[in-house]
Each structure stands twice: as structure tokens, then as C-alpha cells.
Amino acid sequence: MKGHPRGAIVFDLHCDAVLAMDGGNDLSSARRSGHFDLVRARRGGLGAIFLAAWIDPRSLPSGSAARTLALLGELRRFIAENPRHVGLALGAGDVARVRGSGRLAVLLSIEGGHALENDLRLLECYAALGVRSLTLTWSNSNDWADASTDPLVTHGGLTVFGRRVVGEMNRLGMVVDLAHVSRDTFYDALLTSRAPVFVTHAGVRALVDHPRNVDDAQLRAIARNGGVVGIAFYPRFLSAGPAEDVGVEHVIEHIDHAVSVAGMDHVALGSDFDGIDCAPRGLEDASRYPAVSDGLRRHGYSETAVRKIMGGNALRVLRAATGR
């Protein structure tokens, strides 16, 4: 493999490795299972990654905040215990600084708005702990936003409180993440947000009709907002065929389509490593990110375009939304 372009900062918008940490796995050394650890991340040339605190919605109606705080503690402990290899990043400037020292820039996110327990004071607390992105829903709808895979459409998008959440995220410098949300929630959030958004991990619906994927109208709306969609590595988002037949070329095809509709500046990567039960051939773990750079070149992308898709676009949105 030729590898990443010179000067590229490879940025993955979504990884669930905190669940492995919480299960007792040491991610500073090579794991026998799973997708992400520091050894394989270095081999793959990874520069920055959002590690997500995911909260099982079965902890509702109470307990989500306590679980979230525990997972954020695990993440911050992981960063503190590996100062030679990782550094906490709160914005794009920090990513450049940490990466410039040869370390992996780790950013914190929360997956699922039920972590707020309907209390905006918790959102401010999470921001103070370094959280820089929140997925408004997970697969479940919550009290103020509908999810794309929840059969019950409760609100028809965002409630008044949901719009307040988006506005407060803008104020706090947190990136609004629209992965998992329903179409109505998606458009309500775009109308409300004063900053560019992420869709951290999804595929494109024109290629695979999955409710978690974004359609062409949504891709154009993301472009108008200035945001990015991170193409996931989950075979079920990438192909309607058997998971074992899905390879890196399927990821490139989804990137190709997203670029053709939204434009070169609005596509990124969001692997969903350690949150998926299988990965495409050629993208089995965090050591294989160079396969995406090489696949993009085979499809005729310039070095400048590869740099944008592999991380530059995500960094631009991070800078715009966080102000740092």
C-alpha cells in the first residue's frame, strides 16, 4: 500500500472502544480481538479519533448520566495513563498540536441524547469534562428527539427542548451529531444549528436502503450546512449482500456517491470500530486505514482530495463548531 498523503491527519469520527476498556481490555497494547488499540492505530497512521461513550437505553429512565460519567472517566483515565502515545483534544488546534508531537489526538463524544436525562446542566457538565460531540439519539427515540430506527415516531422531529439542546451545544462548542436520528429530527436540527454538523457514521441510501443511511436530499442539506457525513465501515450499511462479501471497495463506492452529491468538502470517515460485529475485508481493524487512502487513489482522487476525505474535512467542521 502506498499509504496516506504527506501531511494528512487521518481522523475517525466514531469508535466505540470504550466498551472494550470498560470490559477490562488494555488498549495500550495489541488486542487479540476487536478493532482498535494504540498499536494498530499507529500502524494505520491514525491521527485523531472520537471515542464515544455509549449508554444502553435500558438504563432509562434514570442512571444514564451516572453511566455516562463512568465511561467518560474510563476515557480520561486511558488518556492520562498513556501520555506518550495519546493526548486529549478539545478542538482542531489541539488535534494539530497533539499530532505534531507524534501522538494520537483523542476527542470525547457521547452517543445518545438520553445521557442528558432532560437536564441542560448535564450538557454543560459534559462539555466541561471535554466532550466535544453528542449524538442526539441512538437507536431509541428519547423525550425530545426521534430516532431513525425507532418504530414509534413520538415527536415528529425535535421538541422545543430538543431545539434548546442544539442551541446549547452551539454555545458550548460541541458538534451536533445527526447519526441515528430520524429525517424530521435531522432537518429540525439543521434549521436550529448555527454551526456545521456531523453525521458521524452512516452510509448512503442511494446504494443501500437502510434507515441509518442518508439520502441524497440529506447529503445536499449537509453540504448547505457546511457539515460532513462520516462513511461507516459497517457491512450492513454498505451492501445488501452477505457481510462476508463486503470489502474496502464498498466503502469507496459510498464515499464516491457522497462526494458526487454533497461535494468533496463534505465527506469523512466514521468507522464505528468496536461498535460493529464485523468489518469489511481489507478494513479489519485500525491498522488498515491506509486501504481507504489507496482505494481513493485507485478511483482517481487527487492527493489533496484524499487529505480532505481522510481528515481535513472533519477538522474544518470541528474548528468551526468548537471555535478552537
N, C-alpha and C positions, 0 to 999 in steps of 0.2 A: 504494500500500500504506500502511496505517496505521502499520505498524512495531511495534516491541516495546513492551510496557508500561513506563511510567515506573518506574525503579528496578530493572528486570530486569538480571541478569547472564547473558547468553547463554553457555552452557557446552557445548562439543562434547567428548564423551568419547573420540573416536578419530579420528585423522588420520594418514596415512602420508606427509606431505610431506617427511620427512627423506630419503626416497628421491630426491626431486627435488633437494634440497640436495646429496646425495652425487653426483648426476649433473651438478653444476655450475650448477644454476639459482639465480639470486639471488631469494630470496623476499621481499626488502625492496621490490621493485618489481613492477609488474604483469607477470604471465606471459601469454604467448600461448596456452599450453596448461595442462593440469592444473586443479586445483580451488581450491587455497589459495595465497595470498600475502598480505602485510600490507596491500596496497592494497585488495584485495577483502574482506579480513576487516574492515577499518574501515568499508567501505561497508555490510557486512552487520550491523554492530553487535555483532560477536563480542566477548565479554568474557574468556573463558577457554577453553583448549583443551589436551587431552592430545596431544602429538606422540609417536608411537610409534617406537621402534627395533625394526624387524622384521628377523629374521635368517633367511636362506634355510636351511632344514633340510638342504640338500645340503652344507652346511659341516660336518655331523656326520661322525665322532664328535668331532672336535676343531676348533677355530677359531671356534666360536660366540661365546665370550667376547671374543676379540680383535675380532671384527666388531662385537659389541655396544658395546664400549668406543669403537671408532672412530666409530660412529654417535652415541653419546652425546656424544662430543667435537664432532661437527658441530653438534649441537643446542645445546650450551652456547656454542659459538663464534657461532652465529646470534644467541643472546640477547645475548651480550657486544657484538656489533657493531651492535646496534640498541637501545641503551639508552633512546632517546627514544620508542620505539614498543612495546617488549616488556619484560617482567620475569619472572624465574624465580619460580615459586610452589611452596612446599612444603606448603601446607595452605590451608584455606578463608580464614584470616585474611590470608594473603599475597595470595590472589585479590582480596579486597576492597581491600587496600592498593594493589596494582598497578592495579586497575581504577579506583580512586579518583583515581589520578594521570593517568587518560586513556589508559593503555597496555593492551595485551593481556597477560593472565596466561598464561604458558606453563608447563605441567606435563609432566614426562617420564615415559614408560612404556616397557615392554619387551613385545613381542608374541612369545610363545613361550618356554616354560619350558626348552627346550634351551639357552637362553643361560646357564643356571646350570652346565652341564656337571657336574651332580650334586654341586655343591660349595656348601654353605651359606655359606661365606666369601665367595663371589662375590655372593651376595644382599646381604650386609652392605656390600660394596663398592659395589654399585649404589645402595643406599639412601644411602650417604654422598655419592654423586655427584648426588643429588637425585631419583632415580627414586621415584615415588610409587604406581605400579601395575604389576603383572605379570600378563599373560595366561598362565594355567597351561599351555596348549598353543596351538599354531597348528593348521593343518590336519593336522599329523602328531602321532601319539602320541609321547611320549618315554619315558624309562626309568622314570617314576614316575606318569604320568597318561595317560589315554586321551582322544583327540580325537573329535569328533562325526563327522568326515568321513573318518576312517581306517578302511579295511575290516577291519583287524586289531584285534580287541579283546584287548589284551595283558594288562591288569591287572584288568579289571572295576571300574575306578574309580581311586582313589588308592592307591598303595602306602604302606607305613609311612613311607618317606622323603617321599612326597608330602604326607602329613599334617604332617610336620615342616616342610616348606616353608611351608604355610599358617600354621602356628603361628608360625614365624619372621617371616613377613610381618606378622602381627598385632603382634608385639613391636616390629618396626621402624617401624610406622606406614605400611605400604604397603597399598593397597587390592587385595584379591584380585579378579582379573577372570576371569569364567567364560564369556566369549565363546569359541567354538570347542570347548569341552570336551564330552565325552560326557555322557549323562544320569547314568550312575553316578558319573562324576567330579564332576559338578555337585552331586549330593546328598551325596557324601562330603565335599566342600569345605564345604558349608553346615553339616554336622554338626560339622566341625572348627573352623570360623572363629568367633572370639569377637567379630568386628566385622561390620558390614554390608558387602556385596559389590557389585561392579559386574558387569553383563553389558553390556560397553561398546558393542557394535554387533551387532544382530540384529533380526529381525522376529518376528512371532507366528505360530506354526504352525497355529493355527485358521484363518488366512486363506490361508497358503501352506505346503504341506507340504514344507519344505526342512529338511534335517538341522541347519542352522545356526540355525534359528529355535527359539524357546522355546514350549513348550506351556502350556496353562492351569494344569496342576499345578505346573509350574516357576514360572509367574508368581505363583501363590499362595505358593509357598515363598520367593520373593524378598521378597514383602511381609512374611511372618513374620520373615524375617531382618532387615528394615529396609532392604534394598538397593534398587537401581534397575536397570531394563533400559533401555539407550540404543537407541532405534529408529534403525536404519541407513537410509541413502539408496540402498542397492544394489537396482536393479530386480529382480534375481533373487530377493531375499528378500521383495519387496513384491507381486509378481504372477507368476502362472504364464503370463501372456501375453507378447507381444513386448516387449522392453525399451523400444523407441521409443514404446510406448503408455503407459508408466508416468509418472505426474505427481505433483505435490505432494499431491494428494488421496489417493493410495495411502499416503503416509507418515502422513497424518492418520488414515486408517482403521486403520492398525496401532497408532497411539497410542490411538485410541478404544477398540480392543479391549483393549489392555493396561490402560488405566485401568478399564475395566468389570470386569476380573478382579482385578487387583492393587491398584487404588485410585489415587487422584490423586497420592499421595506417592511413588510407586514407578516413575515413568516419566520418561525423559530423552531426550536426543539423542546419537547416536553416528554421525556421518555416514559414516565410512570414506572421506572425501575423499582422493584421490590413492592410494587402495588399491583403487579400483573402476575398471572400464574404461568405465563410462558412469554418468550420474546422471539422476534424474527431471527431466522438463520442469518448469521453474519453480524447480528447485533445482540449476542447472547448476554453481554454484561458491559460494565462501564469501561472495559479495555477496548471496546470496539467502535467508539465514536469516529475514529478515522475512516471507517467504512462509509459513513454518510458524506464526509468531505469528498472521498474518492468517487462515490456514486453521483454526486452533483457534478463533478468534473466530467464524468462519462456522459452526462446529459447536456453538456455544453456550457455549464455555468462558468463564469469568469472567476478569478481568484477574489476579486472584490465582492462578487455576489456570494461566493461561498463564505467569506468572512462575515457578511451580513446575516446570512441564514444560521450559521453555526453559533452566533453570539452577538454580533453587532446590533441587530435589531432589538433584541431583548434588552441590551444595555441602554439603548436610546430610550425605550419606554420606562425602564427603571429610573433613569435620570430625570425624565420629565415628570414622573409621578411622585418621586420622593423629594425632588428638588436638591439632590446631592449626588 
